[in-house]
């Protein structure tokens, strides 16, 4: 049974770690093992306990996806309108139109591999030690991403050219700033191969301990995006992925065994949604001027300590 206090804590942890590049699923396994007892977040059996927690996790993931939709609602309105218009015109010329199809293309790898490999991989790598190793490797990948970020960072000369353009077109830029959250042109400039590559990196999160957001960010950096644009594409790409995975498991929420804990599940989902919204708001600002390095160090330390603890 899940109490209201447990539901609130787990919901907060899920909401933050789903978007921070530190692996929400890895934390749902390791936090439980560190403090005693498994929550069976990746349970593949049909025991009452496993089925109950699976349904709870589904509710938390749907709440996170709803929070992402709410945060980027202007972007999503433009992207959806762009997608619909391409079905009519058979062309993808504008920024929203191109971005819509890039998101679709980048979602294909995890949409294909997820149903095939999700449960087998969780069953194969089901121990806390496995999760600890993957969390440590996640930290190493984030360090690689920091190297890619420095490679992509504009030079001083490029900053000078941007400043000159900004001065020359100050009035236009001021007008553009009055329309918040424009869909980013650097994202729409990605190629189809870029989108496939980023989508494949996202699929690495099927291994418990790897972060979907972290891998997707590093994938964006690998394909030449700057830090803040890689972060935004990761969050946009996470929305259909998390929502689709959650909706796929929604029938679990109709299980009659959940009747005694529907209240805690609802509370956990609300807390998860709010914490997800706050997390993406923080991270968008963080990645404008800061890096993946603090998250990399955290994953390395937490992963190595967990390997020692459970090995």
ZAMARGU-4260 file (C-alpha; in steps of 0.2 Angstrom, whole numbers, plus 5000, padded with zeros to 4 digits):
<rodrens>
0) 5000/5000/5000 | 5006/5018/4996 | 5002/5031/5009 | 4999/5049/5005 | 5016/5055/5011
5) 5025/5041/5001 | 5015/5046/4986 | 5020/5065/4988 | 5038/5061/4990 | 5039/5048/4976
10) 5029/5060/4965 | 5041/5075/4968 | 5057/5063/4965 | 5049/5057/4949 | 5044/5074/4943
15) 5062/5081/4945 | 5072/5066/4940 | 5062/5063/4924 | 5069/5080/4917 | 5085/5082/4926
20) 5098/5071/4917 | 5100/5059/4931 | 5088/5045/4927 | 5071/5044/4935 | 5069/5026/4934
25) 5086/5023/4940 | 5082/5033/4956 | 5066/5024/4958 | 5075/5008/4960 | 5091/5014/4969
30) 5082/5026/4982 | 5071/5012/4987 | 5085/5000/4989 | 5096/5012/4999 | 5082/5015/5011
35) 5075/4997/5012 | 5063/4988/5001 | 5060/4988/4983 | 5046/4998/4975 | 5046/4987/4960
40) 5046/5001/4948 | 5052/4990/4934 | 5042/4974/4940 | 5038/4962/4925 | 5027/4951/4936
45) 5009/4952/4939 | 5009/4952/4958 | 4998/4964/4967 | 5013/4974/4973 | 5021/4975/4956
50) 5005/4979/4947 | 5000/4992/4960 | 5017/5001/4958 | 5017/5000/4939 | 5000/5009/4939
55) 5007/5022/4951 | 5022/5025/4940 | 5011/5027/4924 | 5001/5041/4933 | 5017/5050/4937
60) 5023/5049/4919 | 5007/5055/4912 | 5007/5070/4924 | 5025/5074/4919 | 5020/5074/4900
65) 5005/5085/4904 | 5017/5097/4913 | 5028/5098/4898 | 5013/5101/4887 | 5008/5115/4898
70) 5025/5123/4899 | 5028/5123/4880 | 5010/5125/4875 | 5013/5139/4863 | 5027/5129/4854
75) 5016/5114/4853 | 5001/5124/4846 | 5013/5130/4832 | 5021/5113/4830 | 5004/5104/4829
80) 4997/5117/4817 | 5013/5115/4806 | 5011/5096/4806 | 4993/5097/4800 | 4997/5110/4787
85) 5010/5098/4780 | 4998/5085/4777 | 4988/5097/4766 | 5002/5105/4757 | 5014/5090/4757
90) 5029/5102/4761 | 5039/5106/4776 | 5045/5123/4773 | 5042/5134/4789 | 5051/5132/4806
95) 5036/5124/4815 | 5033/5112/4800 | 5051/5106/4800 | 5051/5104/4818 | 5035/5094/4819
100) 5042/5081/4807 | 5059/5081/4815 | 5051/5077/4832 | 5041/5063/4823 | 5057/5056/4815
105) 5067/5057/4831 | 5052/5048/4841 | 5052/5033/4829 | 5068/5024/4836 | 5061/5023/4854
110) 5043/5020/4848 | 5049/5004/4838 | 5062/4998/4851 | 5053/5002/4867 | 5039/4989/4865
115) 5051/4976/4859 | 5065/4979/4872 | 5058/4987/4887 | 5053/4972/4898 | 5067/4961/4892
120) 5080/4973/4896 | 5072/4977/4913 | 5072/4958/4917 | 5090/4955/4911 | 5097/4970/4920
125) 5086/4970/4936 | 5098/4971/4950 | 5103/4987/4960 | 5121/4984/4954 | 5116/4985/4936
130) 5107/5001/4938 | 5122/5008/4948 | 5133/5004/4934 | 5122/5012/4921 | 5120/5027/4932
135) 5139/5029/4932 | 5140/5027/4914 | 5127/5040/4912 | 5138/5052/4921 | 5152/5048/4909
140) 5141/5051/4894 | 5136/5068/4902 | 5155/5072/4903 | 5156/5068/4885 | 5142/5080/4882
145) 5152/5094/4891 | 5166/5091/4878 | 5154/5092/4864 | 5146/5108/4871 | 5163/5117/4871
150) 5166/5111/4853 | 5149/5119/4848 | 5151/5135/4858 | 5153/5150/4847 | 5170/5159/4846
155) 5173/5176/4852 | 5172/5182/4834 | 5155/5174/4831 | 5149/5182/4847 | 5155/5199/4840
160) 5146/5196/4824 | 5130/5192/4833 | 5131/5207/4844 | 5134/5218/4828 | 5118/5210/4820
165) 5109/5213/4836 | 5113/5231/4836 | 5109/5233/4818 | 5092/5225/4820 | 5088/5230/4837
170) 5070/5236/4833 | 5066/5219/4825 | 5073/5209/4840 | 5063/5220/4852 | 5047/5216/4842
175) 5052/5197/4842 | 5055/5197/4861 | 5037/5203/4863 | 5031/5186/4856 | 5037/5174/4869
180) 5043/5156/4867 | 5046/5156/4848 | 5050/5140/4840 | 5069/5139/4838 | 5076/5141/4821
185) 5092/5131/4826 | 5081/5116/4830 | 5072/5116/4813 | 5089/5117/4804 | 5093/5099/4810
190) 5093/5086/4796 | 5083/5070/4795 | 5099/5060/4799 | 5102/5072/4814 | 5084/5068/4820
195) 5087/5049/4818 | 5104/5050/4828 | 5096/5060/4842 | 5081/5048/4842 | 5093/5033/4844
200) 5102/5041/4858 | 5086/5043/4867 | 5082/5024/4865 | 5097/5021/4877 | 5086/5026/4891
205) 5078/5009/4890 | 5092/5003/4901 | 5088/5008/4919 | 5101/5021/4925 | 5102/5030/4909
210) 5093/5047/4908 | 5082/5050/4893 | 5084/5069/4895 | 5103/5067/4897 | 5106/5056/4882
215) 5094/5066/4871 | 5104/5082/4876 | 5120/5074/4872 | 5113/5068/4856 | 5108/5086/4851
220) 5126/5092/4856 | 5133/5078/4845 | 5123/5084/4831 | 5130/5102/4833 | 5117/5111/4843
225) 5121/5123/4857 | 5118/5119/4875 | 5101/5128/4877 | 5094/5122/4860 | 5099/5104/4864
230) 5090/5105/4881 | 5074/5112/4873 | 5074/5099/4859 | 5076/5086/4873 | 5061/5092/4882
235) 5050/5094/4866 | 5055/5076/4861 | 5052/5069/4879 | 5034/5075/4878 | 5027/5063/4865
240) 5038/5049/4872 | 5033/5050/4890 | 5015/5053/4885 | 5014/5039/4873 | 5023/5027/4885
245) 5011/5032/4899 | 4995/5031/4888 | 5001/5014/4883 | 5000/5008/4901 | 4984/5018/4906
250) 4974/5002/4907 | 4984/4997/4922 | 4975/5012/4931 | 4958/5003/4929 | 4964/4988/4939
255) 4951/4985/4953 | 4966/4982/4965 | 4970/5001/4965 | 4953/5006/4973 | 4961/5008/4990
260) 4975/5020/4984 | 4967/5030/4971 | 4969/5045/4982 | 4987/5043/4985 | 4990/5040/4966
265) 4980/5056/4962 | 4991/5066/4975 | 5007/5059/4968 | 5002/5063/4950 | 4998/5081/4955
270) 5015/5083/4964 | 5024/5075/4950 | 5016/5087/4937 | 5020/5103/4948 | 5038/5097/4951
275) 5040/5093/4933 | 5034/5111/4928 | 5046/5118/4940 | 5061/5107/4935 | 5059/5112/4916
280) 5057/5130/4921 | 5074/5129/4931 | 5083/5119/4918 | 5078/5130/4903 | 5087/5144/4912
285) 5101/5134/4919 | 5106/5128/4902 | 5107/5145/4895 | 5123/5149/4904 | 5128/5133/4913
290) 5132/5115/4909 | 5129/5097/4911 | 5145/5095/4922 | 5136/5096/4939 | 5124/5082/4934
295) 5138/5072/4928 | 5148/5073/4944 | 5132/5068/4954 | 5129/5053/4943 | 5147/5047/4945
300) 5147/5049/4964 | 5130/5042/4966 | 5133/5027/4954 | 5150/5023/4962 | 5143/5023/4980
305) 5129/5012/4974 | 5140/5000/4966 | 5150/4999/4982 | 5134/4998/4993 | 5126/4984/4983
310) 5141/4975/4975
</rodrens>
